[in-house]
Amino acid sequence: MNDDDLVILSWRYAALVGIIKPSGARMTEDEVAADRAQWPHLIKIDDGLPVFDLDEGAAFMAELSGQPLAECRRVIDEEWPENPEELFE
């Protein structure tokens, strides 16, 4: 699994928690709904806004990819867009 694959998993986590639309993560509404049903404990709201928790995002990526947690966190830190709104439609 390369960095691009891990970035896509980070988008999947972002869609799961609600900070980007499913299409921004290259997912369908049904796929995101299935993820939300499987991992409801990851969905958090703070002050009415969805939360992207870096540690939980990296753990989610590691669980799905089999990659080390540190590698997943590195990808979030280095590869996540500086302007995540780029992932919004």
trRosetta pair geometry for C-beta under 8 A, 3 or more apart (Angstrom, degrees):
i j d omega theta_ij theta_ji phi_ij phi_ji
1 5 4.5 -115 -164 84 86 144
1 6 6.4 100 146 -50 111 85
1 65 5.1 -159 110 -163 176 111
1 66 7.4 139 0 57 138 90
1 67 5.8 -104 71 -55 131 120
2 5 5.4 104 54 8 61 101
2 6 7.4 -122 109 0 36 91
3 6 5.5 -59 -149 40 36 110
3 7 6.2 43 152 -25 69 101
3 75 5.5 179 -144 -119 80 109
3 79 5.8 170 175 -73 111 153
4 7 5.6 -48 -148 31 33 114
4 8 6.7 35 152 -19 63 101
5 8 5.7 -52 -155 33 33 112
5 9 6.7 34 147 -17 64 102
5 65 7.0 128 127 -120 111 122
6 9 5.4 -49 -151 35 39 113
6 10 6.5 43 148 -22 66 99
6 61 5.9 61 -154 -172 84 131
6 65 6.3 4 -98 -82 82 165
6 67 6.6 -42 -93 33 120 161
6 71 7.3 -118 -105 135 159 93
6 72 6.0 -153 -156 -119 123 67
6 75 4.2 -53 118 -163 132 176
6 79 7.4 102 92 53 101 153
7 10 5.5 -51 -152 32 36 113
7 11 6.7 39 148 -19 65 100
7 75 6.1 -132 -66 171 65 115
7 79 4.9 -101 -89 134 111 134
7 80 7.4 176 -134 -81 88 52
8 11 5.5 -48 -152 33 37 114
8 12 6.6 44 146 -24 64 100
8 25 7.4 109 -166 -169 65 71
8 26 6.6 -37 -145 41 105 129
9 12 5.2 -45 -149 30 39 118
9 13 6.6 41 150 -18 65 98
9 60 7.3 179 163 117 102 90
9 61 4.4 113 122 -123 130 88
9 64 5.7 177 -137 78 128 132
9 65 5.9 -75 -53 -48 166 116
9 72 7.6 -65 94 -136 133 108
10 13 5.6 -46 -152 34 37 112
10 14 6.4 41 147 -21 64 104
10 57 6.1 50 -135 172 80 118
10 61 6.1 -7 -69 -77 68 133
10 72 7.9 160 -71 -172 97 86
10 75 6.5 -157 -38 117 133 108
10 76 5.4 162 -118 -95 139 84
10 79 7.5 147 24 88 153 107
10 80 6.1 -111 142 -88 151 98
11 14 5.3 -52 -148 36 35 116
11 15 6.4 35 152 -18 67 102
11 20 6.6 -56 -157 66 78 150
11 24 6.5 -144 -163 126 112 78
11 25 3.8 167 143 -121 98 78
11 26 6.9 60 110 17 144 87
11 27 8.0 174 124 -12 101 108
11 87 6.5 -165 -129 -141 106 143
12 15 5.8 -53 -149 36 31 109
12 16 6.3 38 149 -24 63 106
12 25 5.2 129 -82 -176 42 131
12 27 6.5 103 -115 -48 78 139
12 35 6.8 -171 173 -105 96 160
12 60 7.8 -153 96 139 99 124
12 64 7.7 -40 84 47 148 173
13 16 5.4 -52 -148 33 33 118
13 17 6.4 15 160 -6 67 106
13 42 7.4 -101 -152 166 88 145
13 52 7.5 97 124 -140 103 88
13 56 7.7 161 -164 117 129 81
13 57 4.5 126 133 -135 157 83
13 60 4.7 128 -98 85 119 148
13 61 6.6 -64 -34 -51 134 86
14 17 6.3 -62 -145 44 27 97
14 19 4.9 -76 -167 63 86 103
14 20 4.6 36 131 15 115 110
14 24 7.4 -72 103 105 123 117
14 25 6.2 178 68 -78 94 118
14 52 6.0 -2 -111 -107 80 120
14 57 7.5 31 -57 -123 68 126
14 84 7.3 -156 -146 -160 148 129
14 87 7.0 34 114 112 150 160
15 18 7.5 44 -176 -75 31 26
15 19 7.9 -94 -74 52 26 62
15 20 5.4 -59 -78 77 67 88
15 21 7.0 -7 -120 123 95 19
15 22 5.1 88 -157 -102 133 50
15 24 6.7 172 -79 69 102 90
15 25 3.8 -87 -31 -1 132 149
15 27 5.6 156 109 42 171 136
15 32 5.0 -102 145 -109 111 119
15 35 7.4 79 97 60 97 151
16 32 6.3 -161 -88 -150 50 80
16 35 4.5 -95 -104 129 106 129
16 36 6.0 174 -154 -72 73 69
16 39 6.3 6 -174 75 139 122
16 42 6.1 14 130 96 124 132
16 43 7.1 -122 146 -74 78 87
16 60 7.5 -160 48 -158 156 158
17 42 6.0 -96 -80 134 96 95
17 43 5.5 174 -127 -112 61 59
17 44 6.9 -16 -149 33 112 69
17 50 5.1 138 142 177 84 117
17 51 6.4 -90 175 73 133 52
17 52 6.0 152 80 -90 148 58
17 53 7.7 175 -106 11 160 81
17 57 8.0 -69 -10 -82 140 95
18 43 6.8 65 -8 -138 113 99
18 50 3.7 -167 81 -87 103 155
19 50 4.9 -145 -63 92 72 123
19 51 8.0 -100 -58 83 117 6
19 52 5.2 -32 -14 -52 157 108
19 84 6.8 -6 142 144 118 146
20 24 3.8 -104 168 82 119 142
20 25 5.9 128 96 -40 122 93
20 84 6.8 -116 -68 168 112 105
20 87 4.4 -31 -129 118 140 121
20 88 6.1 -132 -135 -75 78 66
21 24 4.8 104 58 -3 73 103
21 25 7.7 -159 96 4 45 85
21 87 7.7 -177 37 137 73 82
21 88 6.2 95 2 -134 103 61
21 89 5.7 -49 44 9 150 101
22 25 5.9 -70 -157 46 39 102
22 27 4.3 -98 -169 86 89 90
22 28 6.0 3 152 145 141 10
22 29 5.3 -154 7 -77 161 46
22 31 6.8 131 -153 62 124 96
22 32 4.5 -113 -95 -26 112 135
23 26 7.3 35 -168 -85 39 26
23 27 7.4 -121 -74 55 24 54
23 89 5.8 19 79 -40 130 131
24 87 3.6 86 -173 164 124 85
24 88 5.9 -23 -76 -81 142 29
24 89 6.7 -139 -59 -31 91 80
25 32 7.4 111 59 -81 137 109
25 87 7.3 45 -56 -176 60 124
27 31 4.3 -124 -170 81 103 131
27 32 5.4 114 120 -50 133 88
28 31 4.7 102 53 2 77 100
28 32 7.2 -145 93 -1 44 84
29 32 5.9 -58 -151 39 33 108
29 33 6.2 36 151 -22 67 107
30 33 5.5 -52 -145 36 32 115
30 34 6.5 36 154 -21 64 102
31 34 5.7 -52 -152 33 32 112
31 35 6.6 32 150 -17 64 103
32 35 5.5 -51 -150 36 36 113
32 36 6.3 37 152 -20 67 105
33 36 5.6 -53 -146 37 32 112
33 37 6.4 33 153 -20 64 105
34 37 5.7 -54 -149 35 31 112
34 38 6.4 25 154 -15 65 110
35 38 5.8 -62 -147 41 31 107
35 39 6.0 -26 172 31 70 107
36 39 7.0 -76 -125 62 22 70
36 40 6.2 57 172 -91 63 69
36 43 6.4 38 -139 -51 92 136
37 40 6.8 0 -138 -52 20 98
39 42 4.6 10 148 6 108 120
39 43 7.7 127 116 -24 77 83
39 60 7.0 61 -154 -117 165 113
40 43 5.8 -49 -165 20 51 113
42 53 7.6 -139 -160 38 78 119
42 56 5.6 161 -134 162 92 132
42 60 6.5 52 -116 -74 152 130
43 50 7.4 -58 -156 -136 75 99
44 50 7.3 108 78 -158 55 57
44 51 4.2 -35 89 43 104 126
44 53 6.7 56 32 -33 138 119
45 48 6.5 0 175 -127 111 13
45 49 6.7 148 -157 68 72 26
45 50 6.1 -45 -102 -93 67 44
45 51 6.7 -165 -98 -11 15 95
46 49 6.1 -34 69 63 68 81
46 51 5.1 72 -1 -68 109 116
52 57 6.2 20 -176 -55 81 137
53 56 3.9 45 89 25 119 111
53 57 6.1 170 82 -19 58 85
54 57 5.6 -56 -143 36 26 114
54 58 6.3 24 159 -17 63 106
54 73 6.8 68 162 -136 99 90
54 76 5.9 157 -146 124 87 150
54 77 7.8 54 -153 -66 129 80
55 58 5.9 -55 -148 37 29 109
55 59 6.3 29 153 -18 64 107
55 73 7.6 1 -107 -101 49 116
56 59 5.5 -52 -143 38 35 113
56 60 6.2 42 153 -24 65 103
57 60 5.7 -51 -149 33 30 114
57 61 6.5 29 153 -17 63 106
57 72 7.8 -167 121 150 71 111
57 76 5.9 104 108 -98 127 148
58 61 5.6 -54 -148 38 33 112
58 62 6.2 34 153 -21 66 106
58 69 5.6 77 143 -166 111 75
58 72 4.2 137 -155 108 76 108
58 73 4.1 5 -112 -71 150 75
58 76 6.0 -97 -73 -3 90 137
59 62 5.6 -52 -144 37 31 112
59 63 6.3 36 155 -23 64 104
59 69 6.4 3 -92 -124 59 108
59 72 7.7 167 -46 91 19 149
60 63 5.9 -55 -150 33 27 112
60 64 6.5 12 158 -6 63 110
61 64 6.2 -67 -148 44 28 102
61 65 5.7 -1 166 2 69 121
61 67 7.1 -34 136 56 92 112
61 72 3.9 158 91 -148 124 129
61 75 7.3 -146 160 62 163 130
61 76 7.6 -165 -6 -47 154 107
62 65 6.3 -67 -127 50 23 94
62 66 7.5 94 -178 -81 55 2
62 67 5.8 -109 -121 74 64 68
62 68 6.7 -36 -126 151 115 15
62 69 4.6 -23 -71 -87 157 62
62 71 7.8 121 -97 60 93 87
62 72 4.7 -112 -56 -10 82 149
65 72 6.9 158 42 -85 135 114
67 71 4.8 -97 160 81 113 131
67 72 5.7 135 92 -53 113 91
68 71 4.5 93 65 3 87 104
68 72 7.2 -157 95 -5 47 85
69 72 5.8 -58 -152 37 34 110
69 73 6.3 32 153 -18 68 106
70 73 5.7 -54 -146 38 32 111
70 74 6.3 39 153 -25 64 104
71 74 5.6 -50 -149 32 31 115
71 75 6.7 33 152 -20 63 102
72 75 5.8 -51 -152 31 33 111
72 76 6.8 33 150 -16 64 101
73 76 5.7 -52 -152 35 36 111
73 77 6.2 33 152 -17 68 108
74 77 5.7 -59 -147 41 31 110
74 78 5.8 2 165 2 69 116
75 78 6.3 -67 -132 51 24 93
75 79 4.9 -25 -172 24 67 126
75 80 7.8 96 136 -37 62 78
76 79 7.1 -53 -91 52 11 83
76 80 5.1 19 -165 -33 55 122
77 80 7.2 23 -57 15 6 106
80 84 7.0 -16 169 -83 100 98
81 84 5.4 142 74 -87 103 45
81 86 4.9 -111 171 40 165 130
81 87 6.7 174 26 -32 141 99
83 86 5.3 93 97 -26 91 99
84 87 5.6 -37 -178 20 67 112
84 88 7.8 73 132 -23 71 93
85 88 5.1 -38 -161 18 60 118
